[in-house]
Amino acid sequence: VNRISLWEYYGLVDDVRLKLIQDIWEGKSKEEALKVELNISYIDHLETLEPIDEIDKFEMLKYNIVGQIKNNPGWKLELYDDDDVNEVIRSAFKEGLIPKEEKEMMLNGKGAHMVERTDLARVLLMYTKGGIYLDVDRIINKPLDNMMKGENVRLVLPMDGKTNFMQDAMFTAPRNDLYKYLLNSMTDKRLHGARGQPLPRVNGWLESTDLYSLGPELYGKAISKLMFGENDRVDVGAAMAEIEGKSRGTIATGENQWCDGMFVEPFDGCKLVQRADLYKEHGLAESWEEQVQNITGKKIEEY
């Protein structure tokens, strides 16, 4: 109580919160408990990669794709439909990036839910091609070159406030070890995450909680392990300070809120976009969570 306020405490993710309690109980200060050390060998690896501004580039949204094309005329746009996503997964298997069992889980029969396939395909594309990925509802209205902050940038790590590394906005040079580590973590979780057995499926689909577990949780842990040598997720505020001080310009980082931050300039009328409204606008009766619930018979709040 004397070392950290409840406001600060509840702003931390669960892994960091637990470690903080243990360390403070052992007599460490808050600063000592949250401190992380950047893995300089990973920075050495980043410096061997092509800069982001010399590779194929993806344009994604201001309010939509059209707006982003207007803001970034020198960037290349690539769109992927369902068939393209499936082909990305097949190609990854041929290249040896994923095993046959995982490829068949994704594509055989009815296949995995498209959200799961897309989550895998985006990480594969980030590793093999590099560039920028943004979720369809993510607002961005600043020129993308502004985020690179110099010619030496190979990785951009936006922070969601000071809580999490954002997985709905990925920026990287190709063949970044971080994304290879993340791919391997996803494979291990998918094939062995249920006490050594594959995660359970109903008609090919994972339950909602398992699908979520393959996303932000693994991404945060991949960053913590590869970049800082920590098995659990690190405090992003401490991580940001380490990156800014020791990454030699290879990593750009900053906070981002929905309507203000690293890649959003505040503007009149900006508001949080509800995905349910996007589904309705495009004639989709159900969100993916509702689709999964109807197959598995379980609501997300039941987990």
N, C-alpha and C positions, 0 to 999 in steps of 0.2 A: 504494500500500500504506500510506503514511503518512497518507493523508487519509480513507480509508474502509475499514471492515472487510469481510472476505469475506461475513460474515453480512448486513450491510447491502446489499452489492453484489448478492448473489443474491436478495434480497427485492424487487428492482426489476424492472419489466417490461422486455422487450428494447429497446424504443425509448428508454426513459430510460437504460438501462444503456449503450447505444452512445454517446448524447450525453454522458453522464458521463465516459466514457473519453476522448472527444475533448477535452472542456473541461479535464479535469485534466491531460492531456498538454500543453495550451496554457498551463498554469500557474494555472488557477483553483482556488479551494478547493471542497470538496464543497458548501458552502452556496451559493456563487455558481453552481455548475453546476446545482443543482437548483431554484434560485429561479425562480418564475414571477410574472407580473404579471396581475392580474385585469382583464378588459376592462370598464371601468365603463359603457360604452355598452350592454352587455348587461344590466347591473343596471338602467339607466334603462328598458330595454325591459320587464324583469320587473315593474317598479313600475306599468306601464300595464295589467297583466293583473288579472283578478279573483283575489282570494285563494282558495286551495284550499278553505277551509272554507265558501265561498259557492257552490260548484258541485256538480253531481251527483257523488256519491261512490261508490266501490266498496269493498265489504267483502271482504277475503280473510283468510286463515287464521290461526287459532291453531294448532291441529293439523289443522283442517279448516274448511270454510266455516261450519258450524253454530257452532263455537266463536267465530268472529269476529263473527257476528251477535249473539251474547250479549254480547260485550265492547263492541260499538259500535252500540247500538240506534238512534242518530240517523243512521247512514250508510246509503246506498242501495246495494243489491247488484244487479249485472247479470251474467248468465251468457250466454256465447255458444257455440252449437254450431257444427258444420261449416258449415251453411247460413248462419248469421249471419256467420261469418268471411268467407265468399264475398261476402255482400252488403255488408259493410264495404269490401271491395276494389272492388266495382262502384261503390259510391257515391263512393269516392275518385277514381275515374276521371272520373265525371260532374262532380265538383267541380274537376277539373283538378289534383289533387294527385299523380297518377301518370299516365304516358303510356299510350296504347293498347297499345303493344308489351309493356309490363310487365304490364298487366292481362291480356292474352291469355296470356302466359307462366304466370301464376298459375292461370288458370281454364279455358283451352281444352283440349279433349280430356281426357286423364287429369288434366291440371293438375299444378302443382308439389306436392311433398310437403306434407302438412298442417302440418308444423313450419315450413316456409318461409312458407306462407300465414299461419299464426298469428303468426309473428315480424313480418311486415309489418302485419297487422291491428292488433296491439297498439300499434305506433308510430303508426299512423293514428288510433286511438282516443285515445291520449295527446295527440295534436296537436289533434284536432277536439273532443273532449269533456273532456279532462283527467281528473283523479282519481288513482286508485291501481291499479297492476297488480302482481300477485305471481305467481310461478311456483307451480304446484300443490303442490310439495314444500317451499316456503319456510316456515319456522316464524316466526310472529309472535304474541306474546301480550300486548303492551302496547296500551293504548288508542291508536288512531291519532291522536287529537287531541294526544296528548302529544308526537308527533314534529314537530308544526307549530311549536312553540316561539314562538308569537305570531301575531297577526293578519296580519302583513305577509308571511308565507311564501308564495311562489309556486312554489318548486321544492325538493324534498328529494333530496339526493344521498348515499345510503348508500355507505360504502366497505367493500369486502371486506378486512377487516384494513386494511393500508396498501398494498395491492397494486393493486387495480382499483376503478373505479366499478362498482357492482352493476347489471347489466342485468336481473336477475331480480326486481328491486324498483324500480318506477318511480312517482314521485309528482310531479305537475305541474298547474299551472293550464292551461286550454285556450289554444291558439294561441301556445304557447311557441316562439320561433324556434329553440331547440335541437332540437326534434323535427322541425321543418320542414327544418332543415339535415341532420339524420340521414336523413329520408326521401329527400332529394335525393342524399345519399351512397349510400344503398342502391340507388336507381335507377341511378346512374352505374356502380356496381360490377356490378350485375346485367346491364346492357346493354353495358358497355364494359370489363369487368374482365379479359378475356382478350386482352390486346394490342389493345385497341380493338374487340374483338368480344364478343358476349354470352358469359357463362360457359357452358361446355359442359354439356349435359344428356343423360341417358339415359332415354328414355320419359317425358320431362318433368321428371325429378328431377335436382337438382344432386348432385354428389359431396359427400361429407361435409365435406372441408376447405373447399370453396367455401361450403357452407351455414354453417359455423362463422364464416367470414370476414365474413359479413354481419351478425353479431351483436355480441358484446362488443368485438371489435377496432374496428369502425366507431363504436360508441357512445363508447368512450374517446377516439377521435380527434376525434369531433364536439365533445365537451366541451372537449378541448384546444384545438381550432382556434377555436371560437366564443367560448369564455369566456376564453381566455388567449392567443390569437393564435399558438399553437404548432402546427406541422404534424405533429409526432409526439406521442405520448401523454406527458403530464406526470407527474411524481412526485405521487402522490395525497396524501402527507403535506404537501408544500409547497402543493398546491392547497387542502387543507383549511384551512391557516393563512391563506391569502389570502382564502378565502371567509368565514371567521369574522371576519376583520378589516375587510373592505371591501364585503360584499354588502348592507349596510344592512338586514339582517334578511330579505331576500327569499329567501335560500337557507339551508336547514337541512342540516347535514351531520354525520356521525359514523361511527365504526367499527362494524361488525357482524360477529360470528362466528356460527356456526350456532346455538349455544345461549346466546349472551350478546351484548349490544350495544345498538345504537340502538333496535331494536324487538323485542328478545327479553330477557325477564327469566329468569335461570337457574332451572331447576326440576329436581327429582329425576326421573331416568329419561329426560331429554332426550338424544337421540343423533342422529347424522347419518343421514338417511333415504336409502337407496339406491333409485334410480329403478327398477332392475331388479326389486326387490321389489314396487314399486307396479304395474309392468306385469303381473307374475304374479298379484297380488291381483285385478286386474281382467280376468284371462283373456286378456291379450295375450302372445302367444308371443315376440314380438320387440320390441326397442327400435327407435327410428327409425334409429339408426346401423346396426343389423343389417339392417333393411329396405333401406336405401340400398346397403349392401354387397352384398346379394343381387341387386340390379338392376345395379349398376356392376361387380361382380366385384372391387372393391378394398376392402381393410380400411383403417381409419383409420390404423393404424400404418405402412402402406406409403407414406404421403405424406411 
